[in-house]
Every structure is written in C-alpha cells, then in structure tokens.
C-alpha cells in the first residue's frame, strides 16, 4: 500500500520550559499529484507519555487550533506541503526522563486503511533543580558600610545628572542573523530579540535533512519594531523529478530507478510526430520536489495504427525490481507478444 502522505518533523528532540509548556512542528506532504486529500492529524503517545499532555493541534495553514491531541478535518492539495503545529503542557509531577510520541495523519473517508505514522519525537523532561548552596555567614557591618557608600554615591550622581524630562528612549530591536539555523533554533532567537511575528516559505534543497533557514527579510542587523513580520525561506528536503522527455520508456524507467522514484502509469499518445515508445510528457513536472518512491506518470508516443505501450524483457526485470522496493507496478503497459 502506498502511503497517502509523507511526514517530516522539524526536530526529533523537544523540551519544555519551567512551566512544562512546549511546542513542535511537522511538515505533511500529499503523496499524490492528482488527488486532493481530506485528512485529520492526531498525536500518538509512546510508552510513559500521555495524550492529555497535548492541549492543542493546528493542521493546515488556514485552520484554527483544536483543543486536544486530534485536529479538525483539513484539505491537502495534490503534492502540497503544509505545517502541523502541536502545543503541549507536561504536569510538574511527571518524572524526569525521555518520552516519545509521533504524529499520525489519516484519511477522513478511510481512517483504518489510509494513514501514515511519522517518526518518533522525543520529549526530554527535566524538572529537578539542584538546591542552592547554604549561605555563608557574612559580617553585617560590611553590608551596612556598603549601603551607606552606595547611598552617598547615588545622591551625588543624581545631583550632577538630573533626570531627562523628555522621557525614556525606546530602542528598536535588531533582526538577528538566522541563516543556517534549524527552524526551531531560529524561532527562539527571534523571541529573544523581541520579534514574535514571522512567516515561512519553502525551497527544495535535498542536501539538508532538517528545515534550515536559507534566507530572511529583513536582513540581519536591521532595526525593527516589535510588530515587524520576519519572512524566512526554509529548506525542504526531497528528490528533484528528472526530465524524462525525449527518452525511451526503458531509459526513463531506469532514470527513475536511479533516482529512487517509481514508474506509476504509462499513458499511450498515438502520434507520428515522435518515435514510438518515446516519453513526450510527464507528471510531476521536471524539477519538482517529491519524496522517495513517488510514482511518476509518463505519456508515451505510440503508433496510430497500434496505440499500445509494449514492455520488453529488460523493462520487465526493472519493474519487478521496482515492485520489490516500492510495492508499485505500473499501469498502462501490456506484455510483449511472444
């Protein structure tokens, strides 16, 4: 069975603040290039964890956060990628340790058949705080002497430098340099700078496993108000679909295999303008970012007098290997006549 979506987490490790609050993000991609999916997402707690810790989940850019560990329905366009945000609060009574959970995305229409479980994310809990060392005895007369000196100096400084009646000057925050950071780290750096608003876009980059900041606006060091929205471009790992047009069907299938992709369907296009058994179109288009094992649809030129796509012995061997790896056999190809 082909997975209906792929799931990538922003990080495989998360933590929480002193109050037990934390969050994590996932990126869900539609595995189909010709089908819109109606989905739901939910958090599945691992050993020792509790789904009650997860107090809200937001699936889809236009969806509102839903209380609890399961989202509302959302529509995912063909080959589209959307973000799923999860917030949690761990009770302080929970013992220190590492607890796992993962995101599950399933079809609203066929939840028991069409679903995908993501990789585990580990939540590190550390509530214990070392007690402060006992205070050392200190001569109180020294404290009194220091206070007198500070008070005297403070009065002298106040007399010399009177307060400015024009009021305090509020300095603008400076946009931090986010390039090269993992997205979770970049968000923390923005919060530390007093900037809470941001928007994200994605750029295909198969060399990076985690979402990495590739570009930002405003640029690093730019003075910014607290309400300024910082735009960041994040890397999206995947495989670039090769250009198969003009290749023979066998050569195109071999190229797909070399790039960890699958031949999903071959469609006949009767024509005299192109050589028989030559690829004249493809879907997804060349250069589009897809996941490993994604089925690619090819349109193949055939003779008008016999609009049938024939596979030979070499193609049969290649498709048998594909079925073993990706569990996919192509549609639209007929066995060669013996």
Secondary structure, DSSP 4 states (H G I P E B T S, - for coil): ---SEEEEES-SEE---TTSEEEEEEEEEES-SS--EEEEEEEEE-TT--GGGEEEEEESTTPPPEESSBPPPEEE-TT-EEEEEEEEE--TTSPSEEEEEEEEEEESS-TTTSEEE---EEEEE----PPPPPPPP--HHHHHHHHHHHHHHHHHHHHHSPPPTT-PPPPPEE----TT-BHHHHHHHHHHTT--EEEEEEEE-TT-SS-BEEEEESPTT-EE-TTPEEEEEEEE--EEPP--TTSBHHHHHHHHHHTT-EEEEEEEEE-SSS-TTBEEEEESPTT-EE-TT-EEEEEEEEBTTB---EE-HHHHHHHHHHHHHHS---BS-EEPP-
